Amino acid sequence: MKLLEVHVIQTVAPSNLNRDDTGSPKDALFGGYRRARISSQAQKRAVRVAFKDWPLLSEEERAVRTRRLMDALLGKLSDIPEEQARLAVENALNALGFGVREGRTEYLLFLGNYELSRLAELIRNNLEKLSAGPAKGKKGAEVDAELKRALERVLDGGKAVDLALFGRMLADRPELGVDAAAQVAHALSTHKVDREFDFYTAVDDLNPKEDTGAGMMGDVEFYSATMYRYAVVNLDQLAANLQGDVELALRGALAFLEAFALTLPSGKQNSFAAHNPPLFLAFRAGVGLPRNLATAFERPVWPKDGRALSALSVEALVQEWNKFDRAYGPLNPEWKGALNLTEAEVENLPVVEGLGSLKQEAEKALRELLALGG
């Protein structure tokens, strides 16, 4: 397996970046101790937002997740009479097995923007066939067999990098699914955490002077933590998902490296502003099996000798990295590099000065790796 791994140590100030259904920050038991946690899904969402907002990828190289597929397609067919366009779109979506009710699909669909454009064009070119008679009104509705196959062929991922990275699962149409090229671990604190509570009050600005009570009051849970974050990209799967476009796979992997390293979920950021960049960032690229190094923190890191938890965490991570290399060997071939802003001693890892340099090293490694046969 040709892979790119990303390892991050990140200290986050008091925050509630990713909360559960009760509003509490997510956590988990690991090594017998309660740890801060950020879910993989929340991290992937932050990456997808960065792809769009920074921007790291063009619109055609991204996907959308929506139930409003009919509205999206109608927007691309705005020059066609609305009733005819709506009927054609509904019949096309029903034929694909995406049942439409009250203008919404039954569940969220993850489609590349290029897939949407091609689907709209195919509907436009077959308007008479798709708008003849009333809407079929059911999933799997029959249309001309050749047209149905053409509709299905459109859904090939559309060279959308985020779709290629994170995959697509369609329970009703598994043959239209896309196997994810990226795996993202739940981020865990390297140490034990305890939740804390912030009690707050808000003043009613229009209260008369003699009314000294609060306009409202409440509390919010939070914690602060040094987190270990990990992700791995299967580069062969990424290239296959992008229809063999190796250059796009390279740019997509580098965009993922940057976005994963620099983004966090945005929960409660207006209250906490925990915008803390990583203190340690490393990549490993090569051929072999992935290694999540969370076991470095099965025994929680504890403050000692006046040293920062971040530095102690980096040292524990690098020790675990070297231990596994001694036991199982490195990737073959292997490239690696690191950015280290802590006081930790980093053995056997080439250290660079900044993110730009680290990306350059990663790009060199990935170009050589993707050029390898097999």
FENFEN-V292669 format. One record per residue. PSI is psi in radians with two decimals (NA if undefined). Layout:
BEGIN
[[PSI] [PSI]]
END
This chain:
BEGIN
[[2.17] [2.16] [2.74] [2.11] [2.57] [2.21] [2.27] [2.34] [2.15] [2.12] [2.16] [2.21] [3.04] [2.28] [2.93] [1.18] [-0.52] [1.87] [2.80] [-2.96] [-0.22] [-0.03] [-0.01] [2.55] [2.44] [2.55] [3.13] [2.68] [2.30] [2.23] [0.39] [0.09] [2.60] [2.28] [2.64] [2.58] [2.51] [2.18] [2.67] [-0.68] [-0.71] [-0.67] [-0.70] [-0.67] [-0.74] [-0.66] [-0.79] [-0.68] [-0.70] [-0.68] [-0.64] [-0.80] [-0.43] [-0.64] [2.58] [-0.37] [2.63] [2.92] [-0.72] [-0.32] [0.19] [2.95] [2.97] [2.54] [2.06] [2.74] [-0.12] [0.75] [-0.64] [-0.79] [-0.71] [-0.73] [-0.70] [-0.60] [-0.53] [-0.14] [0.55] [-0.30] [-0.08] [2.50] [2.34] [-0.79] [-0.74] [-0.76] [-0.75] [-0.75] [-0.76] [-0.74] [-0.78] [-0.75] [-0.68] [-0.78] [-0.67] [-0.69] [-0.57] [-0.13] [0.21] [1.44] [2.38] [2.23] [2.18] [0.71] [0.07] [2.52] [2.80] [-0.46] [2.92] [2.39] [2.44] [1.85] [2.44] [2.56] [-0.60] [-0.64] [-0.76] [-0.76] [-0.76] [-0.65] [-0.75] [-0.72] [-0.67] [-0.68] [-0.76] [-0.76] [-0.24] [0.63] [-0.77] [-0.77] [-0.72] [-0.32] [0.15] [2.11] [3.12] [2.86] [2.46] [-0.57] [0.37] [2.70] [2.51] [0.30] [2.50] [2.27] [3.08] [2.27] [-0.72] [-0.69] [-0.70] [-0.73] [-0.65] [-0.72] [-0.74] [-0.62] [-0.46] [-0.57] [1.20] [0.22] [-0.40] [0.37] [0.59] [2.07] [-0.76] [-0.62] [-0.73] [-0.63] [-0.83] [-0.12] [3.01] [2.25] [2.10] [1.83] [-0.67] [-0.40] [1.19] [-0.45] [-0.28] [0.08] [2.89] [2.18] [2.25] [2.42] [-0.29] [2.52] [2.30] [2.18] [2.69] [2.24] [2.43] [2.56] [2.54] [-0.06] [2.96] [2.50] [2.69] [2.36] [2.58] [2.88] [2.34] [1.95] [2.26] [2.72] [2.70] [2.38] [2.39] [1.96] [-0.41] [0.16] [2.45] [2.72] [-0.60] [-0.24] [1.80] [0.02] [2.82] [2.58] [-0.56] [2.85] [2.79] [-2.95] [2.75] [2.41] [2.66] [2.96] [2.89] [2.63] [2.69] [2.04] [2.55] [2.18] [2.45] [2.48] [2.70] [2.47] [2.21] [1.83] [-0.60] [-0.76] [-0.67] [-0.82] [-0.72] [-0.72] [-0.42] [0.49] [0.66] [0.19] [1.60] [-0.65] [-0.71] [-0.64] [-0.71] [-0.87] [-0.64] [-0.73] [-0.70] [-0.66] [-0.69] [-0.77] [-0.85] [-0.82] [-0.73] [-0.71] [-0.65] [0.00] [2.66] [2.78] [2.74] [0.22] [2.27] [0.39] [-0.46] [-0.42] [-0.48] [-0.48] [0.86] [1.15] [1.37] [1.88] [2.83] [2.54] [-0.26] [2.31] [2.20] [2.60] [2.68] [2.25] [2.54] [-2.83] [2.18] [-2.69] [2.52] [2.73] [1.88] [2.17] [0.40] [-0.40] [-0.28] [-0.35] [0.28] [-0.73] [2.03] [2.53] [2.40] [2.51] [2.44] [2.63] [0.49] [0.26] [2.63] [2.52] [-0.59] [-0.79] [-0.75] [-0.62] [-0.72] [-0.76] [-0.73] [-0.69] [-0.83] [-0.66] [-0.72] [-0.71] [-0.89] [-0.61] [-0.78] [-0.63] [-0.72] [-0.65] [-0.74] [-0.12] [2.73] [3.08] [2.76] [1.80] [3.04] [2.46] [2.56] [2.80] [2.82] [2.66] [2.11] [1.96] [0.18] [3.07] [0.05] [2.56] [2.22] [1.95] [2.48] [0.35] [2.10] [2.15] [2.32] [3.02] [-0.48] [3.00] [-0.67] [-0.76] [-0.67] [-0.70] [-0.65] [-0.74] [-0.71] [-0.69] [-0.77] [-0.80] [-0.79] [-0.61] [-0.78] [-0.71] [-0.79] [-0.37] [-0.24] [2.52] [2.96] [NA]]
END
